[in-house]
Amino acid sequence: MELRELRAFVAALEEGGLSAAARRLHISQPALSQTISGLERRLGVKLLVRGSTGVRATDAGTTLLSEARAVLARHDQAVRAMAAHTADGGGMLRIGIPLELPPGLLDSALAELAAASPGTRVQARHLSTADQLAALHAGELDVGLLRERPPGPDFDALLVVRERLGVLLAAGPAAELAGPDGIALEALAGLEWVGFPRSGSPAWYDELTAILRSHGLDLGPDAPEGQLLIADVKLAAVGAGRAFALAPPGWQPLPEHVVWSPLTGHPLVRRTWAVWPAASRRRDLGLFVAALDRVIAR
């Protein structure tokens, strides 16, 4: 069992429903429901009874609730006890990373961190924005690279990347649609969008799809929950000639039958923030954020 799964389960019962629990944890309701369902599959028992008025614990869920609260309380106490020993570095810096980042962004920042704080070890995890935010709330990450900036005073944030997204197409359709300044977004109507699940980054998904729909694109059904939009998925779908995907310039080595083109007017900008707990006083975290800031300024 993972701590984020236990926190999701406890929050659902303490709030009496999935919607309120999702708001408390700052994640989407589908992501929360998926997390709890995963926990039930892992344990092989049903933990919650879902109804129109909310959720309640099964007998197994009642047993787990007290155990989960004890585990989470002990974990939080351990984190607080160790904070004094890691404030000046020499600990483990846990970083959440999305699937796509500009080449060299992290390399430079991590090299600076290693020079300034040689005792700090780095643990990197590939996670969606929603999973990173849940892990930050659970104390399982020290800093995350998120596609949306979380609201409220709990976290500080630094905008580290602004990427103008272009379009990936099979070579044939790309040649037909391309103009002198690239491809107009509305010209992609009739092609299938190779998208990602909304639960992975709700705010960015809503912003992106609103722009696509405003240009007359019919996006079809949402991507299946849990689907990762990795390079092979994009290229396989686009290469068939009936779909398009979005990507920043310089994205991956491309096969000959797939091309990247800018979008005219640059209507789609993907932003990535470094996000960390506002209460953190870790010196190595501060060094890492400062290094990212210097990379941006170059």
PLY file of the C-alpha trace (Angstrom):
ply
format ascii 1.0
element vertex 298
property float x
property float y
property float z
element edge 297
property int vertex1
property int vertex2
end_header
0.00 0.00 0.00
1.17 3.52 -0.80
0.69 6.51 1.49
-1.25 8.43 -1.17
-3.72 5.52 -1.39
-4.21 5.52 2.38
-4.67 9.31 2.41
-7.25 9.09 -0.36
-9.16 6.35 1.48
-9.12 8.20 4.82
-10.15 11.48 3.19
-13.12 9.85 1.43
-14.49 8.51 4.72
-13.73 11.62 6.78
-15.35 13.87 4.18
-18.23 11.48 3.56
-17.93 11.58 -0.21
-15.51 11.51 -3.12
-16.15 15.07 -4.33
-15.34 16.65 -0.95
-12.34 14.37 -0.49
-11.01 15.31 -3.94
-11.28 19.00 -3.07
-9.45 18.40 0.21
-6.60 16.59 -1.56
-6.56 19.01 -4.52
-7.01 16.26 -7.09
-9.80 15.39 -9.52
-12.64 13.11 -8.42
-11.88 10.52 -11.16
-8.24 10.38 -10.01
-9.35 9.88 -6.40
-11.83 7.17 -7.36
-9.17 5.42 -9.43
-6.72 5.52 -6.50
-9.22 3.96 -4.09
-10.24 1.33 -6.63
-6.59 0.46 -7.07
-6.23 0.05 -3.31
-9.26 -2.26 -3.23
-7.79 -4.37 -6.03
-4.43 -4.51 -4.27
-6.02 -5.73 -1.02
-8.61 -7.93 -2.69
-11.49 -6.51 -0.62
-14.18 -3.88 -1.04
-13.48 -0.93 1.26
-16.23 1.55 0.42
-19.90 1.39 -0.41
-20.72 4.21 -2.82
-24.22 5.65 -2.81
-26.16 8.71 -3.89
-25.62 10.32 -0.49
-21.88 9.63 -0.28
-19.66 6.75 0.83
-19.47 4.53 3.89
-16.98 1.93 5.03
-17.49 -1.79 4.71
-16.39 -3.99 7.60
-12.99 -4.32 5.93
-12.91 -0.56 5.39
-13.61 0.12 9.06
-10.70 -2.13 10.03
-8.37 -0.40 7.58
-9.45 3.10 8.64
-7.94 2.90 12.11
-4.79 1.25 10.79
-4.43 3.83 8.00
-4.79 6.74 10.41
-2.09 5.27 12.64
0.27 4.74 9.68
-0.25 8.28 8.37
0.21 9.83 11.80
3.45 7.89 12.29
4.71 8.89 8.86
3.98 12.58 9.43
5.72 12.43 12.80
8.77 10.81 11.20
8.92 13.52 8.52
8.77 16.26 11.16
11.46 14.53 13.25
13.80 14.24 10.26
13.28 17.82 9.06
15.87 19.12 11.48
18.48 16.75 10.06
17.77 17.56 6.41
17.32 21.34 6.59
20.92 21.98 5.55
21.09 19.24 2.93
22.53 15.77 3.13
19.14 14.11 2.74
17.03 12.75 -0.09
15.43 15.29 -2.44
12.38 13.69 -4.06
11.42 15.26 -7.39
8.30 14.62 -9.45
8.77 14.82 -13.23
6.21 14.82 -16.07
6.75 12.66 -19.13
8.01 15.51 -21.33
10.50 18.24 -20.42
12.87 20.32 -22.60
16.27 18.62 -22.97
18.87 19.89 -20.53
16.50 21.65 -18.14
16.96 19.23 -15.27
20.52 18.25 -16.16
21.86 21.76 -15.56
19.89 22.31 -12.36
20.86 18.94 -10.91
24.51 19.50 -11.77
24.44 22.80 -9.87
22.73 21.12 -6.92
25.34 18.35 -6.83
28.14 20.92 -6.74
26.52 23.06 -4.04
25.14 20.22 -1.89
27.15 17.06 -2.57
25.50 15.18 0.30
22.03 15.45 -1.24
20.77 12.41 -3.11
18.06 12.85 -5.73
15.12 10.51 -6.30
13.10 11.26 -9.44
9.64 9.84 -10.19
7.63 10.12 -13.41
4.11 11.15 -12.32
1.16 13.03 -13.75
0.36 16.48 -12.38
-2.53 15.12 -10.30
-0.39 12.34 -8.84
2.45 14.76 -8.08
0.09 17.12 -6.27
-1.32 14.28 -4.20
2.22 13.14 -3.37
3.21 16.70 -2.35
0.23 16.87 0.01
1.12 13.45 1.39
4.73 14.46 2.05
6.00 11.92 -0.52
7.60 14.53 -2.80
9.71 17.57 -1.95
9.21 19.36 -5.27
7.17 18.62 -8.37
7.14 19.84 -11.97
3.45 20.39 -12.66
1.47 21.46 -15.72
-0.76 23.66 -13.60
-0.13 25.92 -10.62
-2.04 24.82 -7.51
-4.18 27.50 -5.85
-3.96 28.53 -2.22
-1.14 29.29 0.21
0.14 25.74 0.83
2.67 25.77 -2.02
5.16 28.11 -3.62
5.73 27.91 -7.36
8.17 29.01 -10.06
7.28 29.03 -13.75
10.14 27.10 -15.36
8.99 26.38 -18.93
6.70 27.95 -21.54
6.47 25.74 -24.63
4.67 26.71 -27.82
3.11 23.46 -28.94
3.08 22.42 -32.56
1.47 19.47 -34.27
2.69 16.00 -35.24
1.22 14.62 -38.44
1.91 11.94 -40.99
4.01 13.40 -43.80
1.21 13.25 -46.40
-1.46 15.19 -44.48
1.18 17.62 -43.20
2.21 18.54 -46.75
-1.42 19.16 -47.72
-2.26 21.33 -44.67
0.94 23.33 -44.17
1.07 27.00 -45.11
3.97 29.46 -45.03
3.62 29.99 -41.26
2.70 26.45 -40.32
-0.64 24.68 -39.94
-3.83 26.40 -38.81
-5.45 24.70 -35.85
-8.85 24.62 -37.57
-7.29 22.75 -40.50
-7.00 19.70 -38.24
-10.79 19.25 -38.14
-11.69 15.71 -39.12
-8.54 14.22 -37.63
-8.52 12.38 -34.29
-6.67 14.06 -31.43
-4.24 11.75 -29.61
-4.97 13.13 -26.14
-4.39 12.29 -22.51
-6.81 11.56 -19.64
-8.27 14.63 -17.97
-7.55 13.17 -14.53
-3.82 13.52 -15.14
-3.94 17.34 -15.21
-7.50 18.70 -15.04
-6.80 22.44 -15.36
-4.36 22.04 -18.27
-6.68 19.56 -19.99
-9.63 21.97 -19.71
-7.57 24.89 -21.04
-6.22 22.86 -23.93
-9.49 21.28 -25.02
-11.35 24.60 -24.78
-8.91 26.10 -27.30
-9.15 23.08 -29.60
-12.95 23.15 -29.55
-12.99 26.92 -30.14
-11.22 26.20 -33.45
-13.90 23.74 -34.51
-12.22 20.47 -33.55
-14.41 17.55 -32.49
-12.27 15.77 -29.89
-14.36 12.65 -29.45
-14.30 10.63 -26.20
-11.73 11.29 -23.50
-8.60 9.15 -23.43
-8.94 6.07 -21.20
-7.99 6.58 -17.56
-4.47 5.48 -16.81
-3.26 5.79 -20.42
0.20 7.36 -20.61
0.80 9.53 -23.67
4.32 8.26 -24.30
6.25 8.83 -27.52
5.46 5.41 -29.02
1.72 5.97 -28.53
1.84 9.35 -30.27
3.94 8.17 -33.18
1.95 5.00 -33.80
-1.37 6.86 -33.87
-0.10 9.76 -35.96
1.78 7.57 -38.43
-1.46 5.96 -39.60
-2.45 9.30 -41.14
-5.81 9.87 -39.46
-4.74 11.53 -36.22
-2.68 14.40 -34.88
-0.78 14.91 -31.65
0.62 17.99 -29.97
4.30 18.39 -29.12
6.87 21.14 -28.52
9.60 21.87 -31.11
12.50 19.45 -31.06
10.34 16.71 -29.55
11.98 13.30 -29.95
13.76 12.01 -33.07
10.95 11.48 -35.57
10.62 8.68 -38.14
10.63 9.75 -41.78
6.88 9.35 -42.17
6.02 11.74 -39.29
6.71 15.48 -39.27
6.37 18.31 -36.77
4.93 21.68 -37.79
4.28 24.90 -35.85
0.70 26.07 -35.42
-0.06 29.43 -36.98
-0.46 32.11 -34.34
0.93 29.81 -31.60
-2.48 29.29 -29.92
-1.29 26.55 -27.54
1.26 27.25 -24.82
2.12 24.55 -22.28
3.45 25.80 -18.96
5.36 23.85 -16.34
5.81 25.05 -12.75
8.20 23.88 -10.07
5.98 23.50 -6.97
7.10 22.90 -3.39
5.61 23.24 0.13
5.60 26.87 1.23
6.63 25.83 4.75
9.77 24.01 3.59
13.08 25.36 4.89
15.35 22.81 3.23
18.56 24.35 2.00
19.04 21.77 -0.77
15.51 22.42 -2.06
16.26 26.14 -2.13
19.48 25.47 -4.05
17.61 23.33 -6.60
14.91 25.96 -7.16
17.55 28.69 -7.50
19.40 26.56 -10.03
16.19 26.12 -12.06
15.69 29.88 -11.96
19.17 30.44 -13.37
18.57 27.89 -16.14
15.42 29.78 -17.14
17.25 33.10 -17.25
19.91 31.83 -19.69
0 1
1 2
2 3
3 4
4 5
5 6
6 7
7 8
8 9
9 10
10 11
11 12
12 13
13 14
14 15
15 16
16 17
17 18
18 19
19 20
20 21
21 22
22 23
23 24
24 25
25 26
26 27
27 28
28 29
29 30
30 31
31 32
32 33
33 34
34 35
35 36
36 37
37 38
38 39
39 40
40 41
41 42
42 43
43 44
44 45
45 46
46 47
47 48
48 49
49 50
50 51
51 52
52 53
53 54
54 55
55 56
56 57
57 58
58 59
59 60
60 61
61 62
62 63
63 64
64 65
65 66
66 67
67 68
68 69
69 70
70 71
71 72
72 73
73 74
74 75
75 76
76 77
77 78
78 79
79 80
80 81
81 82
82 83
83 84
84 85
85 86
86 87
87 88
88 89
89 90
90 91
91 92
92 93
93 94
94 95
95 96
96 97
97 98
98 99
99 100
100 101
101 102
102 103
103 104
104 105
105 106
106 107
107 108
108 109
109 110
110 111
111 112
112 113
113 114
114 115
115 116
116 117
117 118
118 119
119 120
120 121
121 122
122 123
123 124
124 125
125 126
126 127
127 128
128 129
129 130
130 131
131 132
132 133
133 134
134 135
135 136
136 137
137 138
138 139
139 140
140 141
141 142
142 143
143 144
144 145
145 146
146 147
147 148
148 149
149 150
150 151
151 152
152 153
153 154
154 155
155 156
156 157
157 158
158 159
159 160
160 161
161 162
162 163
163 164
164 165
165 166
166 167
167 168
168 169
169 170
170 171
171 172
172 173
173 174
174 175
175 176
176 177
177 178
178 179
179 180
180 181
181 182
182 183
183 184
184 185
185 186
186 187
187 188
188 189
189 190
190 191
191 192
192 193
193 194
194 195
195 196
196 197
197 198
198 199
199 200
200 201
201 202
202 203
203 204
204 205
205 206
206 207
207 208
208 209
209 210
210 211
211 212
212 213
213 214
214 215
215 216
216 217
217 218
218 219
219 220
220 221
221 222
222 223
223 224
224 225
225 226
226 227
227 228
228 229
229 230
230 231
231 232
232 233
233 234
234 235
235 236
236 237
237 238
238 239
239 240
240 241
241 242
242 243
243 244
244 245
245 246
246 247
247 248
248 249
249 250
250 251
251 252
252 253
253 254
254 255
255 256
256 257
257 258
258 259
259 260
260 261
261 262
262 263
263 264
264 265
265 266
266 267
267 268
268 269
269 270
270 271
271 272
272 273
273 274
274 275
275 276
276 277
277 278
278 279
279 280
280 281
281 282
282 283
283 284
284 285
285 286
286 287
287 288
288 289
289 290
290 291
291 292
292 293
293 294
294 295
295 296
296 297
